[in-house]
Amino acid sequence: MSQTTTSARSQTTMLVGDQSLDVAELEEIRFESVIAKDQLEMAKVLKAAESQGFFYLTFNDDLSEKISKYVQTSYQSSHEYFAKPLEEKMKAFREGVVHGYKRAGIETFEITRDEQNRTTLPSPFAEHAEAILDLANICDTIVRALLRSISDSLGLGDPSSLETAHHPDGKSDSGIKFVSGPTKASIADVPDTTHTDSGSITLLWCEKWASQMRTKETKEWLWIDPKPNRVLVNVANHLQDQTGGRLHSPVHRVSQPLGGVEDRYFVSYFLRPNH
């Protein structure tokens, strides 16, 4: 993989396989500095949330190692779960709610915070419940710290209107989601998944090239580098709406740069407002 940089356009050209990809240069923000209320790092969070709506979050070595271990466990559990017969997976289907098993082009299994301590998880998630639920709790801590940082930077007070809309004791659909998105043999067969996220803040882990974003200014499509030991963060529709459009919920899609079928798994966490 080779790399050249075009700094004026805030993008990088990278060679992946035999394809030259235009890749977004996204801000990298240190989570521990956000927790410590470092003004420079908080300003970077707000700037990223206002501009492209995407940024990377990095962690100290101990937390990074713990998260990486949990994410790998999640990938393996996803592989085993989604390989089961459809009738077995459908036992976890729930009509009219976001949690449980879903199959609509891609397969997903979601555990909401409201349900995580009172629902029976299917195998193999059940065997790894401690790690998976600990990861969900870490994710919730991360997104709430980011929400606090954004609220402080916007001068919204304490507690802010954004925070009260996401009170941890309130009912919501916030939760962790596992996604299976197998790639296609031909790029022409890749479906259009263009969308914005409907919640407030999304975290995303994926080891493979799988995400593209549309830039706010030029509307061009850029690939997002699946950098290791980082989580991709994006602003979602609720925060854009509640800040009068000051924060940016980016248009993005799941895709692939190369043809060829292979398993591809995502681990996401969605912060959603209270009902």
Secondary structure by P-SEA (a helix, b strand, c coil): ccccccccccbbbbbcccccccccbbbbbbaaaaaaccaaaaaaaaaaaaccccbbbbbcaaaaaaaaaaaaaaaaaaaaaaaccccccccccccccccccccccccccccccccccccccccccccaaaaaaaaaaaaaaaaaaaaaaaaaaaccccccaaaaaaccccccccbbbbbbbbbbccccccccccccccccbbbbbbccccbbbbbccccbbbbbbbcccbbbbbbcaaaaaaacccccccccbbbbccbbbbbbbbbbbbbcccc
